[in-house]
């Protein structure tokens, strides 16, 4: 971040804002520095690229970047763009466009789709069990970090596949903190004016009370884990042809009837041992516990992360 600060200073001193890219850099950079100051971020390691570098690296496409489109971010939502960059901390960015660009280096496999898979040459590629559990464990670690690493708890609010990017080694990068909310220091909850989240992932307690807690993320993570285990979307079509059912209700019904073979993705059932099947059942139980109706009946993210680490050792 220090290099970006020096660049801003140089542009101001030498009056080099003669073109539109410099103008945008100064406007975006000044807002970003203000937010970092508010977060007491003395050395946030954000790497800044020029617009030329971004366009050259991507052949004028947006494969390794997240471009905040102007028509989606107007009015009060403009600040969410900068919030994402500041809270993401270790991301790289470019400030020389009208709206900032967040850069994911080596994001070769792009974002996960709604079933927790990836697209390769236009076709869905099914991830093996070990990779799915690895992604789940590392996202659990990332959410735990947001909840525990700072004086103020950061709640992501949109823990879902579309906010997970995979690099060439299938290592996940957790993205989009634009919707995140920081709780007041020393507080474990905050009431908000409006509910933000995605249908199927939204904590019913949060949706009803408009109160955000760390368990808001725990619920969404439980849905994410269930998607990895079932290979289904967050909303499951019913056999009767009625309205889609939330995946948690769908799985809970089968789990209570002990129809576990109908729960686990058939692709995961191939070539696994009886011990590994038991571990997958433990994952189902863990996901359901993340989505208990009452906050106090759910695990904290640290507990979830620890349990997933234990389970993964079997694969």
URFEN-V930041 format. One record per residue. RES is the residue in one letter. SS is DSSP state (@ for helix, = for strand, . for the rest). PSI is psi in radians with two decimals (* if undefined). D_LAST is the distance of its C-alpha to the last C-alpha in whole Angstrom. Layout:
# URFEN-V930041
RES,SS,PSI,D_LAST
RES,SS,PSI,D_LAST
This chain:
# URFEN-V930041
X,.,-0.47,40
X,@,-0.70,43
X,@,-0.63,43
X,@,-0.67,43
X,@,-0.74,46
X,@,-0.71,48
X,@,-0.72,48
X,@,-0.78,49
X,@,-0.75,52
X,@,-0.73,53
X,@,-0.65,53
X,@,-0.75,55
X,@,-0.79,58
X,@,0.07,58
X,.,0.74,59
X,.,0.32,56
X,.,0.87,55
X,.,-0.28,57
X,.,2.96,55
X,@,-0.58,53
X,@,-0.73,49
X,@,-0.67,51
X,@,-0.83,52
X,@,-0.69,49
X,@,-0.78,47
X,@,-0.75,50
X,@,-0.85,49
X,@,-0.74,45
X,@,-0.67,45
X,@,-0.68,48
X,@,-0.73,46
X,@,-0.77,42
X,@,-0.63,44
X,@,-0.76,46
X,@,-0.68,42
X,@,-0.69,41
X,@,-0.70,44
X,@,-0.53,43
X,.,0.13,40
X,.,0.62,41
X,.,1.56,39
X,.,-0.44,41
X,.,0.96,39
X,.,2.10,36
X,.,1.13,35
X,.,2.23,35
X,=,2.29,36
X,=,2.25,39
X,=,2.77,39
X,.,2.80,43
X,@,-0.60,43
X,@,-0.76,44
X,@,-0.70,41
X,@,-0.85,39
X,@,-0.65,41
X,@,-0.75,41
X,@,-0.50,37
X,@,0.05,36
X,.,0.74,39
X,.,0.42,40
X,.,3.13,37
X,.,0.53,35
X,.,-0.88,31
X,.,0.29,30
X,=,2.79,32
X,=,1.97,33
X,=,2.12,37
X,.,1.87,38
X,.,2.42,41
X,.,-0.63,44
X,.,-0.30,45
X,.,-0.32,42
X,.,1.53,42
X,.,2.85,46
X,@,-2.31,48
X,@,-0.42,46
X,@,-0.20,42
X,@,-0.73,43
X,@,-0.39,42
X,@,-0.54,39
X,@,-0.85,38
X,@,-0.61,39
X,@,-0.72,37
X,@,-0.80,34
X,@,-0.78,35
X,@,-0.85,36
X,@,-0.46,33
X,@,-0.45,30
X,.,-1.12,32
X,.,0.09,30
X,.,2.84,31
X,=,2.80,33
X,=,2.91,36
X,=,2.27,39
X,.,0.16,42
X,.,0.29,45
X,.,2.95,44
X,.,-0.75,46
X,.,2.51,43
X,.,2.73,40
X,=,2.29,37
X,=,2.28,34
X,=,2.23,32
X,.,1.95,28
X,.,2.39,28
X,.,0.59,26
X,.,1.07,25
X,.,-0.62,25
X,.,0.02,23
X,=,-2.77,25
X,=,2.72,24
X,.,2.60,21
X,.,-3.07,23
X,.,-0.29,24
X,.,0.16,21
X,.,0.27,19
X,.,-3.03,19
X,=,2.79,21
X,=,2.25,24
X,=,2.07,24
X,.,0.70,28
X,.,-0.01,29
X,=,2.59,26
X,=,2.32,23
X,=,2.21,20
X,.,2.23,17
X,.,2.43,14
X,.,2.87,10
X,@,-0.77,8
X,@,-0.64,6
X,@,-0.73,9
X,@,-0.78,11
X,@,-0.59,9
X,@,-0.79,10
X,@,-0.80,13
X,@,-0.76,13
X,@,-0.75,13
X,@,-0.56,15
X,@,-0.66,18
X,@,-0.71,18
X,@,-0.70,18
X,@,-0.75,21
X,@,-0.69,23
X,@,-0.71,23
X,@,-0.79,24
X,@,-0.61,27
X,@,-0.44,28
X,@,-0.28,28
X,.,-0.17,29
X,.,2.77,32
X,.,-0.57,36
X,.,2.29,35
X,.,2.29,32
X,=,2.16,31
X,=,2.14,30
X,.,-0.85,29
X,.,-0.30,30
X,.,1.02,28
X,.,1.82,24
X,.,2.85,24
X,@,-0.68,22
X,@,-0.21,25
X,@,0.32,25
X,=,2.14,22
X,=,2.39,22
X,=,2.35,20
X,.,-3.01,21
X,.,-0.39,21
X,.,0.23,18
X,.,0.51,16
X,.,2.21,17
X,=,2.56,18
X,=,2.08,22
X,=,2.20,23
X,.,3.13,26
X,.,1.42,30
X,.,0.28,31
X,.,-0.47,34
X,.,0.01,34
X,.,2.79,33
X,=,2.42,35
X,=,2.19,36
X,.,2.61,37
X,.,2.53,40
X,.,2.29,39
X,.,-0.07,39
X,.,2.62,38
X,.,0.01,35
X,=,2.77,37
X,=,2.45,39
X,=,2.37,41
X,.,2.84,41
X,.,-0.63,44
X,.,2.64,42
X,.,2.25,38
X,.,2.28,36
X,.,3.12,32
X,.,2.44,31
X,.,2.27,32
X,.,-0.47,29
X,.,-0.19,27
X,.,2.21,30
X,.,2.07,30
X,@,-0.63,33
X,@,-0.77,34
X,@,-0.73,35
X,@,-0.62,36
X,@,-0.73,39
X,@,-0.30,40
X,.,0.44,39
X,=,2.13,38
X,=,2.27,35
X,=,3.08,33
X,@,-0.41,29
X,@,-0.24,28
X,@,-0.76,29
X,@,-0.62,26
X,@,-0.75,24
X,@,-0.87,25
X,@,-0.66,24
X,@,-0.66,21
X,@,-0.72,20
X,@,-0.78,22
X,@,-0.82,19
X,@,-0.69,16
X,@,-0.62,18
X,@,-0.76,18
X,@,-0.65,15
X,@,-0.61,14
X,@,-0.44,17
X,.,0.27,18
X,.,2.93,22
X,.,2.99,24
X,.,-0.49,25
X,=,2.13,28
X,=,2.27,28
X,.,2.44,31
X,.,2.68,32
X,.,-0.43,33
X,.,-0.16,37
X,.,0.20,37
X,.,-2.80,38
X,.,2.54,36
X,.,2.61,33
X,=,2.46,31
X,=,2.46,28
X,@,-0.54,25
X,@,-0.81,25
X,@,-0.72,28
X,@,-0.86,26
X,@,-0.71,23
X,@,-0.70,25
X,@,-0.77,27
X,@,-0.68,25
X,@,-0.73,23
X,@,-0.43,26
X,.,0.05,27
X,.,0.47,23
X,.,1.05,23
X,@,-0.52,19
X,@,-0.42,19
X,@,-0.29,21
X,@,-0.89,19
X,.,2.39,16
X,.,2.18,16
X,@,-0.51,17
X,@,-0.43,15
X,@,-0.35,12
X,@,-0.21,13
X,.,2.26,13
X,.,0.64,12
X,.,2.64,9
X,.,2.91,10
X,@,-0.59,12
X,@,-0.70,10
X,@,-0.60,7
X,@,-0.70,10
X,@,-0.64,12
X,@,-0.65,9
X,@,-0.64,10
X,@,-0.63,14
X,@,-0.63,13
X,@,-0.68,13
X,@,-0.82,16
X,@,-0.70,18
X,@,-0.78,17
X,@,-0.74,18
X,@,-0.65,21
X,@,-0.52,22
X,@,-0.40,22
X,.,0.43,25
X,.,2.65,27
X,.,-0.72,31
X,.,2.43,32
X,@,-0.79,31
X,@,-0.23,31
X,@,-0.05,28
X,.,2.73,26
X,.,2.76,23
X,.,2.80,24
X,@,-0.58,22
X,@,-0.73,21
X,@,-0.70,20
X,@,-0.79,18
X,@,-0.73,16
X,@,-0.73,16
X,@,-0.70,14
X,@,-0.62,11
X,@,-0.71,11
X,@,-0.77,10
X,@,-0.69,8
X,@,-0.41,6
X,.,-0.30,6
X,.,-0.17,4
X,.,*,0
